[in-house]
Amino acid sequence: MLTGRLTEVALGYQRMLDENPRQPEALVGISLVALASRQPEAAVKMATAAVAAAPEMVSAWVALGQALKAAGRSEESERAYLHAIRLDGMNSLARMGLGELKIATGRPEEAVQEFELALKRQPALAPAHLGLGNALAGMGRNEEALERYEQALALKTRLPEAEFAAGFVLARLGRLKEAEARYRRALVLRPDFAAAWMNLGSLLREQGREVFAEAALQRAVELRPDLVAGWINLAILERERRRPAEAEAHLRKAFALNPAQVETLVAWCQFRAAERDQAGAWQWLRWALARDPDHAEAVNMHGILLHNDGRYAEAVEVFERAEALGNQASASNRGNSLLDMDRMDEALRAHEAAVERDPTHPGAKYNLALTRLRLGDWERGWPGYEARWRFREVHRSPRVFRQPRWRGEPLDGRRILLHAEQGLGDTIQFCRYATLVAARGGVPILQVQEPMERLMRSLPAIRAGHAETALLGARRGGPPEFDLECPLLSLPAVFGTTVETVPWPGAYLGADPQLAFEKRMQFPDVRPNPHPAERPLRVGLAWAGNPRYKADRLRSMELKTLLPLLRAPGMTWISLQKGAGAEQLADLPGDVFVWDGSSRERDLAETAALMATLDLVVSTDTCIAHLAGAMGKPVWILLPHLSDWRWMQRIETTPWYPTARLLRQRTPGDWTGVLDRVTRELNGLRQARLRPTQMRLTAKPAKLDSHPSRLIPA
């Protein structure tokens, strides 16, 4: 429907046509009006009539090219532009139109020449500078593109399209505040600029500003209900907010608008994969690849689904193809598949290549940092790990403080908030740095999760009055006043921690003695101080972590998998399992018994009290393993073939916890081999207890190498 000024213009042209139905200027004009009102087929009809009326009229052929392009008839559009150029080789509008068409059809290199020819004839043509910038941006030459946009704005200061385009490349360059300012400037100039609302919403989503992102994206689809990309971006936002019903509703709208659009099919594939519906993801991917076998993101998703299926070698090949098609994320994804194949050096090179290709991509920088940490290059790994704050897979909504971030400068008595940011195990592992912060002259305030708060009171710095605790996510009050802030997992970077300088002052977390006594009395056959040869080994057990953790399926196991281990003689098994997995105790066969020690505990202080009564802890990679290590308890940590980065590679000990022993799968998924080994070693410990002259269970098991951090052959 025509409104406002367009209606007046259309009526003027119509009066001209009433006088002469073949008036070419009027036909061209009304074709352009139809284009502006999003009626491409009507525009084609009018421009075709103009060409028929005046075959030598260059502007008629240009109008036909524009109309055919808008109608999606690219080959016919190109022929129309070329005809206009044959009539006038230096016609700027024809060159610009052809350049825009070449960008739209994935030929930015060819488009550059068209815009340069247009500028050769009219150097002060702002839209030509804008088009050249778009072509350069399509080639990844973002700095050059930005220069062209600035030149366009110098020639025409109120050009919302140039402000929008500048915002786009600034976001690519990682200059997010500047990008946001440009998008907002474009919207001041043109409040109904739906694409600018959409890009602003996407930018705000990436920064974790979800409420504002939703408002911007909703405005985009209000202005343009046919904007497929707007609905897809809304779906991505809701998917990340873990609101699958809302995400699916938005995807349905996008699909209804254009069932053949590959981007929508890929978005459906990503959504089904995020919902762990691998079969559904594969189905959507097949449809996407049937539409366009060379769609870079569809090919990248093909690699991701292969990786998820454990088909790593195939995934590597597919990711290589996606790289060749220009996908920015596929080199990093290839690195992850190579990691799972234990091809560490190749994986490192792949992650380095990903960052070289796109130095601002937070996911690529994060994956490179984790690989460096895994391989012992902590000098570069810790600083790179700060990329997690821009990586939505790690921090969806980063906390923002008015106080500055502490980066290692003298503290001079200032109060510094050290806040937990990830899982309970991370908090246990890195709370040790509070002592180092206090030694620098600061007053640490450890802000931790509720299950951790009482346990933290056993930390020496807190017991000595050198540090305080605060509750993360407290509904009232928040933390005490503070001057600086630092996330717990950023402290190794601040202190320049290397493999050789991991702080270990000895056991730094402990149990309340009275609570430990009560725990000891809770279990009838766990009696204090019997003769060692008569008392079974008291072994704590945890087999499953947080199911929301992305790689939980690799690190956790079913309790029934442990049955061969649980039947080992001379052991009293006490479950330390909390939450998910604890219910499996009820399904154990009659010849196996495990005490339920932790499913009803209110916090980790109770777990620590029970752990204090044990001889050994056997755990998968959960917060239980960290707690045992922090308490100086002997702990055997059962790890998947590719474990979390903090446990490094091919070593059986860790500098983080000297009393820990790492027992890894030799091949992916092989828990049987790990459990066979644990069973043999437990039997050896039991036999040692029966022989008084035999060495008793020690806090430090023998190492595979002379230094706990050195990488050695498998």
C-alpha positions as CSV (number, residue, x, y, z in Angstrom):
1,M,0.0,0.0,0.0
2,L,1.3,3.5,-0.9
3,T,1.4,6.1,1.8
4,G,2.4,9.8,2.1
5,R,4.8,11.2,-0.4
6,L,4.9,8.0,-2.5
7,T,1.1,8.3,-3.1
8,E,1.6,11.9,-4.4
9,V,4.4,10.8,-6.7
10,A,2.5,7.9,-8.0
11,L,-0.5,10.0,-8.8
12,G,1.7,12.5,-10.6
13,Y,3.1,9.7,-12.8
14,Q,-0.4,8.2,-13.3
15,R,-1.7,11.6,-14.7
16,M,1.2,11.5,-17.2
17,L,0.3,8.0,-18.2
18,D,-3.3,8.9,-18.6
19,E,-2.2,11.4,-21.2
20,N,0.3,9.0,-22.9
21,P,0.3,5.3,-21.7
22,R,3.7,4.9,-23.4
23,Q,5.4,7.9,-21.7
24,P,8.8,6.3,-20.8
25,E,9.8,8.7,-18.0
26,A,6.4,8.1,-16.3
27,L,6.8,4.3,-16.7
28,V,10.3,4.4,-15.2
29,G,9.0,6.7,-12.4
30,I,6.1,4.5,-11.4
31,S,8.3,1.4,-11.6
32,L,10.5,3.0,-9.0
33,V,7.5,3.9,-6.8
34,A,6.4,0.2,-7.0
35,L,9.9,-0.8,-5.9
36,A,9.8,1.6,-3.0
37,S,6.5,0.1,-1.9
38,R,7.8,-3.5,-2.1
39,Q,5.9,-4.5,-5.2
40,P,8.7,-6.0,-7.4
41,E,6.5,-7.7,-10.0
42,A,4.6,-4.5,-10.6
43,A,7.9,-2.7,-10.9
44,V,9.1,-5.3,-13.5
45,K,5.9,-4.8,-15.5
46,M,6.3,-1.0,-15.6
47,A,10.0,-1.1,-16.4
48,T,9.5,-3.6,-19.2
49,A,6.9,-1.2,-20.7
50,A,9.4,1.6,-20.4
51,V,12.1,-0.4,-22.3
52,A,9.6,-1.3,-25.0
53,A,8.6,2.3,-25.3
54,A,12.2,3.6,-25.4
55,P,14.7,0.9,-26.2
56,E,17.6,3.4,-26.2
57,M,16.7,4.9,-22.9
58,V,19.5,4.0,-20.4
59,S,17.5,4.8,-17.3
60,A,14.7,2.4,-18.4
61,W,17.1,-0.5,-18.6
62,V,18.6,0.5,-15.2
63,A,15.0,0.5,-13.7
64,L,14.4,-2.9,-15.3
65,G,17.6,-4.2,-13.7
66,Q,16.6,-2.9,-10.3
67,A,13.1,-4.4,-10.6
68,L,14.3,-7.8,-11.7
69,K,16.8,-7.9,-8.9
70,A,14.1,-7.1,-6.4
71,A,12.0,-9.9,-7.8
72,G,14.8,-12.4,-7.4
73,R,15.4,-12.8,-11.1
74,S,19.2,-12.3,-11.0
75,E,20.2,-13.5,-14.4
76,E,17.6,-11.3,-16.2
77,S,18.6,-8.4,-14.0
78,E,22.3,-8.7,-15.0
79,R,21.3,-8.8,-18.6
80,A,19.3,-5.6,-18.2
81,Y,22.2,-3.8,-16.5
82,L,24.7,-5.0,-19.2
83,H,22.4,-3.7,-21.9
84,A,22.3,-0.3,-20.1
85,I,26.2,-0.3,-20.0
86,R,26.3,-1.1,-23.7
87,L,24.3,2.0,-24.3
88,D,26.4,4.1,-22.0
89,G,29.6,2.3,-20.6
90,M,30.2,5.0,-17.9
91,N,26.6,5.3,-16.6
92,S,27.1,5.4,-12.9
93,L,23.6,4.1,-12.0
94,A,24.0,1.1,-14.3
95,R,27.5,0.3,-12.8
96,M,26.2,0.7,-9.3
97,G,23.2,-1.5,-9.9
98,L,25.4,-4.2,-11.4
99,G,27.8,-3.9,-8.5
100,E,25.0,-4.4,-6.0
101,L,23.7,-7.4,-7.9
102,K,27.1,-9.0,-7.9
103,I,27.3,-8.5,-4.1
104,A,23.9,-10.1,-3.7
105,T,24.9,-13.1,-5.8
106,G,28.2,-13.6,-3.9
107,R,30.7,-12.0,-6.3
108,P,32.0,-9.0,-4.2
109,E,35.4,-9.2,-6.0
110,E,33.7,-8.4,-9.3
111,A,31.5,-5.8,-7.7
112,V,34.5,-3.7,-6.7
113,Q,35.3,-2.9,-10.3
114,E,31.8,-1.7,-11.0
115,F,31.8,0.7,-8.2
116,E,35.2,2.0,-9.0
117,L,34.1,2.7,-12.6
118,A,31.0,4.5,-11.3
119,L,33.3,6.6,-9.1
120,K,35.7,7.3,-11.9
121,R,32.8,9.1,-13.6
122,Q,31.4,10.7,-10.5
123,P,34.0,10.8,-7.6
124,A,31.5,12.5,-5.3
125,L,28.8,9.9,-5.6
126,A,28.1,8.9,-2.0
127,P,26.0,5.8,-2.8
128,A,28.9,4.5,-5.0
129,H,31.3,4.8,-2.0
130,L,28.7,3.0,0.1
131,G,28.4,0.2,-2.5
132,L,32.2,-0.1,-2.7
133,G,32.4,-0.4,1.0
134,N,29.8,-3.2,0.9
135,A,31.8,-5.0,-1.7
136,L,35.0,-4.7,0.4
137,A,33.1,-5.8,3.5
138,G,31.9,-8.9,1.6
139,M,35.6,-9.7,1.0
140,G,36.4,-9.4,4.7
141,R,38.4,-6.1,4.1
142,N,36.6,-4.4,6.9
143,E,39.0,-1.5,7.6
144,E,38.9,-0.5,3.9
145,A,35.1,-0.8,3.9
146,L,34.9,1.5,7.0
147,E,37.0,4.1,5.2
148,R,34.5,4.0,2.3
149,Y,31.5,4.4,4.6
150,E,33.2,7.4,6.2
151,Q,33.8,8.9,2.8
152,A,30.2,8.4,1.9
153,L,29.2,10.2,5.1
154,A,31.6,13.0,4.5
155,L,29.8,13.6,1.1
156,K,26.3,13.1,2.5
157,T,26.2,13.5,6.3
158,R,22.6,12.2,6.8
159,L,22.9,8.8,5.1
160,P,21.4,6.1,7.4
161,E,22.5,3.2,5.2
162,A,26.2,4.3,5.6
163,E,25.8,4.6,9.4
164,F,24.2,1.1,9.4
165,A,27.0,-0.4,7.2
166,A,29.7,1.3,9.4
167,G,28.0,-0.3,12.5
168,F,28.1,-3.7,10.7
169,V,31.9,-3.6,10.1
170,L,32.7,-2.1,13.4
171,A,30.9,-5.0,15.1
172,R,33.0,-7.4,12.9
173,L,36.1,-5.6,14.1
174,G,35.1,-6.1,17.7
175,R,34.5,-2.4,18.3
176,L,31.1,-3.0,19.8
177,K,30.4,0.3,21.5
178,E,31.1,2.2,18.3
179,A,29.0,-0.3,16.4
180,E,26.1,0.3,18.7
181,A,26.4,4.0,18.4
182,R,26.3,3.8,14.6
183,Y,23.2,1.6,14.6
184,R,21.5,4.1,16.9
185,R,22.6,7.0,14.7
186,A,21.1,5.2,11.7
187,L,17.8,4.8,13.6
188,V,17.7,8.5,14.5
189,L,18.0,9.3,10.8
190,R,15.5,6.6,9.9
191,P,13.4,5.3,12.7
192,D,11.7,2.7,10.5
193,F,15.0,1.1,9.5
194,A,14.1,-2.5,10.3
195,A,17.5,-4.0,9.4
196,A,19.2,-1.5,11.8
197,W,16.8,-2.5,14.6
198,M,17.6,-6.2,13.9
199,N,21.4,-5.7,13.9
200,L,21.2,-3.6,17.0
201,G,19.2,-6.4,18.7
202,S,21.7,-9.0,17.6
203,L,24.5,-6.9,18.9
204,L,22.8,-6.4,22.3
205,R,22.1,-10.1,22.5
206,E,25.8,-10.9,22.0
207,Q,26.5,-8.6,24.9
208,G,24.0,-10.3,27.2
209,R,21.7,-7.3,27.2
210,E,18.7,-9.6,26.5
211,V,15.8,-7.4,27.5
212,F,17.0,-4.5,25.2
213,A,17.8,-7.0,22.5
214,E,14.3,-8.4,22.6
215,A,12.8,-5.0,22.3
216,A,15.0,-4.1,19.3
217,L,14.3,-7.3,17.5
218,Q,10.6,-7.1,18.2
219,R,10.6,-3.6,16.7
220,A,12.3,-4.9,13.6
221,V,9.6,-7.5,12.9
222,E,6.9,-5.0,13.8
223,L,8.2,-2.8,11.0
224,R,8.9,-5.7,8.7
225,P,6.8,-8.7,9.5
226,D,8.2,-10.3,6.4
227,L,11.8,-10.0,7.7
228,V,12.8,-13.6,8.0
229,A,16.2,-12.8,9.6
230,G,14.4,-10.9,12.3
231,W,12.4,-13.9,13.3
232,I,15.5,-16.1,13.2
233,N,17.3,-13.7,15.5
234,L,14.4,-13.7,17.9
235,A,14.5,-17.5,17.8
236,I,18.2,-17.5,18.6
237,L,17.6,-15.2,21.5
238,E,14.9,-17.4,23.0
239,R,16.9,-20.5,22.4
240,E,19.8,-19.0,24.4
241,R,17.4,-18.0,27.1
242,R,16.3,-21.7,27.3
243,R,12.8,-20.9,26.2
244,P,12.3,-23.5,23.5
245,A,8.6,-23.0,23.0
246,E,9.1,-19.3,22.2
247,A,12.1,-20.1,19.9
248,E,10.1,-22.7,18.0
249,A,7.2,-20.2,17.5
250,H,9.6,-17.7,15.9
251,L,11.2,-20.3,13.7
252,R,7.7,-21.3,12.5
253,K,7.0,-17.8,11.4
254,A,10.3,-17.6,9.6
255,F,9.6,-20.9,7.9
256,A,6.1,-19.8,6.9
257,L,7.5,-16.7,5.2
258,N,10.0,-18.6,3.1
259,P,10.1,-22.4,3.4
260,A,12.9,-22.6,0.9
261,Q,15.3,-20.2,2.6
262,V,18.4,-22.1,3.7
263,E,19.2,-19.8,6.6
264,T,15.9,-20.8,8.2
265,L,16.5,-24.5,7.6
266,V,19.9,-24.1,9.2
267,A,18.4,-22.2,12.2
268,W,16.0,-25.1,12.7
269,C,18.9,-27.5,12.6
270,Q,20.8,-25.5,15.2
271,F,17.6,-25.4,17.4
272,R,17.1,-29.1,17.3
273,A,20.8,-29.8,18.0
274,A,20.6,-27.4,21.0
275,E,17.5,-29.4,22.2
276,R,19.7,-32.6,21.9
277,D,17.4,-33.9,19.2
278,Q,20.2,-35.2,16.9
279,A,17.8,-37.0,14.6
280,G,15.7,-33.9,14.1
281,A,18.8,-31.8,13.5
282,W,20.0,-34.2,10.8
283,Q,16.6,-34.0,9.1
284,W,16.7,-30.2,8.9
285,L,20.3,-30.3,7.7
286,R,19.5,-32.7,4.9
287,W,16.8,-30.3,3.7
288,A,19.2,-27.3,3.9
289,L,22.0,-29.1,1.9
290,A,19.4,-30.3,-0.7
291,R,18.6,-26.6,-1.3
292,D,22.2,-25.5,-1.4
293,P,25.0,-28.0,-1.0
294,D,27.6,-25.2,-0.8
295,H,25.9,-23.1,1.8
296,A,28.9,-22.4,4.2
297,E,26.9,-22.5,7.5
298,A,25.0,-25.6,6.4
299,V,28.2,-27.3,5.7
300,N,29.6,-26.2,9.1
301,M,26.5,-27.6,10.8
302,H,27.1,-30.8,8.9
303,G,30.5,-31.0,10.6
304,I,29.0,-30.2,14.0
305,L,26.5,-33.0,13.7
306,L,29.2,-35.4,12.7
307,H,31.2,-34.3,15.7
308,N,28.3,-34.8,18.0
309,D,27.9,-38.3,16.7
310,G,31.6,-39.0,17.5
311,R,32.5,-39.2,13.8
312,Y,35.5,-36.9,14.3
313,A,37.6,-37.9,11.2
314,E,34.6,-37.2,8.9
315,A,33.9,-34.0,10.8
316,V,37.4,-32.7,10.1
317,E,37.0,-33.2,6.4
318,V,33.6,-31.4,6.4
319,F,34.9,-28.5,8.4
320,E,37.8,-28.2,5.9
321,R,35.2,-27.8,3.2
322,A,33.3,-25.3,5.2
323,E,36.5,-23.3,5.6
324,A,37.0,-23.3,1.9
325,L,33.5,-21.9,1.5
326,G,34.4,-19.0,3.8
327,N,32.8,-20.1,7.1
328,Q,34.6,-18.2,9.9
329,A,33.9,-20.7,12.7
330,S,34.8,-24.0,11.0
331,A,38.6,-23.8,11.6
332,S,38.0,-23.7,15.3
333,N,35.4,-26.5,15.1
334,R,38.0,-28.5,13.2
335,G,40.4,-27.9,16.0
336,N,37.9,-29.4,18.5
337,S,37.4,-32.5,16.4
338,L,41.2,-32.9,16.2
339,L,41.4,-32.6,20.0
340,D,38.9,-35.5,20.3
341,M,41.2,-37.5,18.0
342,D,44.1,-36.8,20.3
343,R,45.9,-34.9,17.5
344,M,46.9,-32.1,19.7
345,D,49.5,-30.3,17.6
346,E,47.1,-30.2,14.6
347,A,44.3,-29.0,16.8
348,L,46.5,-26.1,18.1
349,R,47.4,-25.1,14.6
350,A,43.7,-25.2,13.6
351,H,42.7,-22.9,16.5
352,E,45.5,-20.6,15.7
353,A,44.4,-20.4,12.1
354,A,40.8,-19.6,13.2
355,V,42.0,-16.6,15.3
356,E,44.3,-15.5,12.5
357,R,41.3,-15.5,10.1
358,D,39.0,-13.7,12.5
359,P,41.0,-12.1,15.4
360,T,37.8,-10.7,17.0
361,H,35.8,-13.9,17.1
362,P,35.3,-14.7,20.8
363,G,34.6,-18.4,20.3
364,A,37.8,-18.9,18.3
365,K,39.9,-17.0,20.8
366,Y,38.3,-19.0,23.7
367,N,39.0,-22.3,22.0
368,L,42.6,-21.4,21.3
369,A,43.1,-20.3,24.9
370,L,41.7,-23.6,26.2
371,T,43.9,-25.6,23.9
372,R,47.0,-23.7,25.1
373,L,46.0,-24.3,28.7
374,R,45.4,-27.9,28.0
375,L,48.9,-28.2,26.5
376,G,50.6,-26.3,29.3
377,D,51.1,-23.0,27.6
378,W,49.6,-21.0,30.5
379,E,51.6,-17.9,29.8
380,R,49.5,-17.2,26.7
381,G,46.5,-19.4,27.7
382,W,45.3,-17.4,30.8
383,P,45.2,-14.0,29.1
384,G,43.4,-15.5,26.1
385,Y,40.9,-17.1,28.4
386,E,39.4,-13.7,29.1
387,A,37.7,-14.1,25.7
388,R,35.1,-16.1,27.6
389,W,33.3,-12.8,28.6
390,R,32.3,-12.2,25.0
391,F,31.5,-15.9,24.2
392,R,27.8,-16.6,24.7
393,E,28.4,-20.3,25.1
394,V,30.2,-19.5,28.4
395,H,28.6,-16.3,29.7
396,R,25.2,-15.5,28.3
397,S,24.7,-12.4,30.5
398,P,28.0,-11.2,31.9
399,R,27.8,-9.2,35.1
400,V,28.5,-5.5,34.8
401,F,30.0,-3.6,37.7
402,R,30.4,0.2,38.2
403,Q,33.7,-0.6,40.1
404,P,36.8,-1.2,37.9
405,R,38.3,-4.6,37.2
406,W,41.4,-5.4,39.2
407,R,44.3,-6.3,36.9
408,G,47.2,-6.7,39.4
409,E,47.9,-3.1,40.5
410,P,48.8,-2.4,44.2
411,L,45.7,-2.7,46.4
412,D,46.7,-0.5,49.4
413,G,43.9,-1.8,51.6
414,R,41.2,-1.6,49.0
415,R,38.3,-4.0,49.1
416,I,38.1,-6.4,46.2
417,L,35.1,-8.5,45.2
418,L,36.3,-12.0,44.0
419,H,33.1,-13.4,42.5
420,A,32.2,-16.9,41.4
421,E,31.3,-17.1,37.7
422,Q,30.9,-20.8,36.7
423,G,30.4,-24.1,38.5
424,L,30.9,-25.1,42.1
425,G,34.1,-27.0,41.2
426,D,35.6,-23.8,39.7
427,T,34.9,-21.9,42.9
428,I,36.6,-24.5,45.0
429,Q,39.6,-24.6,42.6
430,F,40.2,-20.9,42.4
431,C,39.2,-19.6,45.9
432,R,42.7,-20.4,47.0
433,Y,43.8,-17.1,45.3
434,A,42.1,-15.1,48.1
435,T,45.2,-15.7,50.2
436,L,47.4,-14.2,47.4
437,V,45.1,-11.2,47.0
438,A,45.3,-10.6,50.8
439,A,49.1,-10.8,50.6
440,R,49.0,-8.1,47.9
441,G,47.4,-5.7,50.5
442,G,43.8,-6.1,49.6
443,V,40.7,-7.2,51.5
444,P,39.1,-10.0,49.5
445,I,35.4,-10.5,49.6
446,L,34.6,-14.0,48.2
447,Q,31.2,-14.0,46.6
448,V,30.2,-17.6,46.2
449,Q,27.2,-19.8,45.4
450,E,24.8,-20.6,48.3
451,P,26.0,-24.3,48.6
452,M,29.6,-23.0,49.0
453,E,29.1,-20.2,51.6
454,R,29.4,-22.2,54.8
455,L,32.4,-24.2,53.4
456,M,34.2,-21.0,52.5
457,R,34.5,-20.1,56.2
458,S,37.1,-22.9,56.5
459,L,39.4,-21.0,54.1
460,P,42.5,-19.9,56.1
461,A,42.3,-16.2,54.9
462,I,38.7,-16.1,56.1
463,R,39.4,-17.8,59.4
464,A,42.2,-15.4,60.0
465,G,40.0,-12.4,59.3
466,H,41.9,-11.4,56.2
467,A,38.9,-12.0,53.9
468,E,35.1,-12.0,53.9
469,T,32.4,-14.0,52.3
470,A,29.2,-12.9,50.5
471,L,26.4,-14.8,48.8
472,L,26.1,-14.8,45.0
473,G,22.6,-13.9,43.8
474,A,21.4,-12.7,47.2
475,R,17.9,-11.2,46.9
476,R,18.6,-8.5,49.4
477,G,21.5,-6.3,50.1
478,G,24.0,-7.8,47.7
479,P,27.7,-7.9,48.6
480,P,29.3,-5.5,51.1
481,E,30.8,-2.3,49.7
482,F,33.9,-2.9,47.5
483,D,36.4,-0.9,45.4
484,L,37.5,-3.3,42.7
485,E,36.2,-6.6,41.3
486,C,37.7,-9.7,39.7
487,P,36.2,-13.0,38.6
488,L,37.7,-16.0,40.3
489,L,38.8,-17.6,37.0
490,S,40.6,-14.4,36.0
491,L,43.0,-14.5,39.0
492,P,45.5,-17.0,37.4
493,A,46.0,-14.4,34.6
494,V,46.4,-11.6,37.1
495,F,49.0,-13.6,39.0
496,G,50.7,-15.0,35.9
497,T,50.3,-18.5,37.1
498,T,52.3,-21.2,35.3
499,V,52.4,-24.9,35.7
500,E,55.3,-24.5,38.0
501,T,53.8,-21.7,40.2
502,V,50.3,-23.1,41.0
503,P,49.6,-21.9,44.5
504,W,49.4,-24.8,46.9
505,P,49.8,-23.8,50.6
506,G,48.5,-27.2,51.6
507,A,44.9,-28.3,52.2
508,Y,43.0,-25.0,52.1
509,L,39.4,-26.2,52.8
510,G,38.3,-28.3,55.7
511,A,35.5,-29.7,57.8
512,D,33.9,-28.6,61.1
513,P,35.1,-31.2,63.6
514,Q,31.7,-31.6,65.4
515,L,29.9,-32.0,62.1
516,A,32.5,-34.6,61.0
517,F,32.0,-36.5,64.2
518,E,28.2,-36.6,63.6
519,K,28.8,-37.8,60.1
520,R,31.1,-40.6,61.3
521,M,28.4,-41.8,63.7
522,Q,25.7,-41.7,61.1
523,F,26.9,-45.0,59.5
524,P,26.8,-48.1,61.7
525,D,29.9,-49.9,60.2
526,V,32.0,-46.8,59.9
527,R,33.4,-46.8,63.4
528,P,36.3,-44.7,64.7
529,N,39.8,-46.1,65.3
530,P,39.4,-49.9,64.7
531,H,42.6,-51.8,63.9
532,P,43.5,-50.9,60.3
533,A,43.6,-54.6,59.3
534,E,40.1,-55.1,60.5
535,R,38.4,-52.0,59.1
536,P,37.3,-51.9,55.5
537,L,38.4,-49.0,53.4
538,R,35.9,-46.1,53.6
539,V,35.6,-44.9,50.0
540,G,33.4,-42.0,48.9
541,L,31.9,-42.1,45.5
542,A,30.4,-39.6,43.0
543,W,29.6,-40.6,39.4
544,A,27.6,-37.8,37.8
545,G,28.0,-34.0,37.4
546,N,25.7,-31.2,36.5
547,P,23.6,-32.5,33.6
548,R,23.3,-28.9,32.2
549,Y,27.1,-28.9,31.6
550,K,27.6,-29.1,27.8
551,A,30.0,-32.1,27.9
552,D,28.3,-33.9,30.9
553,R,27.5,-36.9,28.8
554,L,31.2,-37.5,28.4
555,R,32.3,-37.1,32.0
556,S,29.3,-38.6,33.9
557,M,28.2,-42.2,34.0
558,E,25.4,-44.4,35.2
559,L,25.8,-45.9,38.7
560,K,25.2,-49.4,37.2
561,T,28.4,-49.0,35.2
562,L,30.3,-49.1,38.5
563,L,28.9,-52.5,39.6
564,P,32.1,-54.4,39.0
565,L,33.9,-51.8,41.2
566,L,31.3,-51.8,43.9
567,R,31.6,-55.6,44.3
568,A,35.3,-55.3,45.2
569,P,35.7,-56.8,48.7
570,G,36.9,-55.0,51.8
571,M,35.3,-51.6,50.9
572,T,32.6,-49.5,52.6
573,W,31.1,-47.4,49.8
574,I,29.5,-44.1,50.7
575,S,27.8,-42.0,48.1
576,L,28.8,-38.4,47.8
577,Q,26.4,-37.9,44.9
578,K,24.0,-34.9,45.1
579,G,21.1,-34.0,42.8
580,A,21.0,-35.7,39.4
581,G,22.1,-39.4,39.7
582,A,21.5,-39.9,43.4
583,E,18.2,-41.6,42.7
584,Q,20.1,-44.4,41.0
585,L,21.0,-45.8,44.4
586,A,17.5,-47.3,44.7
587,D,18.1,-49.4,41.6
588,L,21.2,-51.3,42.9
589,P,21.0,-55.1,42.9
590,G,20.7,-56.9,46.2
591,D,24.3,-58.0,46.4
592,V,25.6,-54.4,46.3
593,F,25.2,-51.8,49.0
594,V,26.2,-48.1,48.9
595,W,25.4,-45.8,51.8
596,D,23.5,-42.7,50.7
597,G,25.7,-40.1,52.4
598,S,24.9,-36.9,50.6
599,S,21.6,-36.7,48.7
600,R,19.9,-34.9,51.6
601,E,22.8,-32.6,52.5
602,R,22.0,-28.9,52.4
603,D,25.4,-27.7,51.4
604,L,29.0,-28.6,50.7
605,A,30.1,-28.0,54.3
606,E,28.2,-31.2,55.2
607,T,29.8,-33.0,52.3
608,A,33.2,-31.9,53.6
609,A,32.4,-33.2,57.0
610,L,31.5,-36.6,55.6
611,M,34.6,-36.6,53.4
612,A,36.8,-36.0,56.4
613,T,35.8,-39.5,57.6
614,L,36.9,-41.2,54.4
615,D,40.1,-42.9,53.4
616,L,39.7,-42.2,49.7
617,V,37.4,-40.5,47.2
618,V,36.6,-41.9,43.8
619,S,34.8,-39.4,41.5
620,T,34.2,-38.4,38.0
621,D,35.0,-34.7,37.1
622,T,32.6,-33.0,39.5
623,C,32.8,-30.5,42.4
624,I,33.3,-33.6,44.7
625,A,36.7,-34.2,43.1
626,H,37.7,-30.6,43.6
627,L,36.5,-30.6,47.2
628,A,38.6,-33.7,48.0
629,G,41.6,-32.2,46.4
630,A,41.2,-28.9,48.2
631,M,40.9,-30.8,51.5
632,G,44.1,-32.8,50.8
633,K,42.2,-36.0,50.6
634,P,43.5,-38.8,48.4
635,V,41.2,-38.6,45.4
636,W,41.1,-40.7,42.2
637,I,39.4,-38.6,39.4
638,L,37.9,-40.7,36.6
639,L,38.3,-38.8,33.3
640,P,36.9,-39.3,29.8
641,H,39.4,-39.7,26.9
642,L,39.3,-35.9,26.2
643,S,38.8,-34.4,29.7
644,D,38.3,-30.8,30.7
645,W,41.2,-28.5,29.8
646,R,42.2,-28.1,33.5
647,W,43.4,-31.7,33.8
648,M,45.7,-31.2,30.8
649,Q,46.8,-34.2,28.7
650,R,48.6,-37.5,29.2
651,I,49.5,-37.0,32.8
652,E,48.3,-38.8,35.9
653,T,48.8,-36.0,38.4
654,T,47.8,-32.3,38.5
655,P,49.6,-29.3,39.9
656,W,46.2,-28.1,41.2
657,Y,45.8,-30.9,43.8
658,P,48.9,-32.9,44.8
659,T,46.8,-35.7,46.4
660,A,44.8,-36.3,43.2
661,R,45.4,-39.0,40.7
662,L,43.9,-38.8,37.2
663,L,42.7,-42.1,35.7
664,R,41.8,-41.5,32.0
665,Q,40.0,-43.5,29.4
666,R,42.4,-44.9,26.9
667,T,39.9,-44.8,24.1
668,P,36.7,-42.6,23.9
669,G,33.8,-44.0,26.0
670,D,35.9,-46.8,27.6
671,W,34.9,-46.6,31.2
672,T,35.3,-50.4,31.5
673,G,39.1,-50.1,31.2
674,V,39.2,-47.3,33.8
675,L,37.1,-49.3,36.3
676,D,39.2,-52.4,35.8
677,R,42.2,-50.4,36.7
678,V,40.5,-48.8,39.8
679,T,39.4,-52.3,40.9
680,R,42.9,-53.7,40.7
681,E,44.4,-50.7,42.6
682,L,41.7,-50.9,45.3
683,N,42.4,-54.6,45.8
684,G,46.1,-53.7,46.0
685,L,45.3,-51.1,48.7
686,R,43.2,-53.7,50.6
687,Q,46.0,-56.2,50.5
688,A,48.5,-53.6,51.7
689,R,46.3,-53.0,54.8
690,L,46.4,-56.7,55.6
691,R,50.2,-56.7,55.5
692,P,51.5,-54.4,58.3
693,T,54.9,-54.1,56.6
694,Q,53.4,-52.9,53.4
695,M,53.3,-49.2,52.6
696,R,49.9,-47.8,53.7
697,L,47.7,-45.6,51.5
698,T,49.6,-42.3,50.9
699,A,48.3,-38.9,50.1
700,K,50.6,-38.6,47.1
701,P,50.4,-41.5,44.6
702,A,53.4,-42.3,42.4
703,K,53.7,-40.1,39.3
704,L,54.2,-41.2,35.8
705,D,56.9,-38.5,35.4
706,S,59.3,-36.5,37.6
707,H,57.1,-33.4,37.4
708,P,53.3,-33.4,37.6
709,S,52.8,-31.0,34.8
710,R,55.1,-32.4,32.1
711,L,53.4,-33.9,29.0
712,I,54.6,-37.5,28.4
713,P,53.7,-40.1,25.7
714,A,50.6,-42.2,26.3
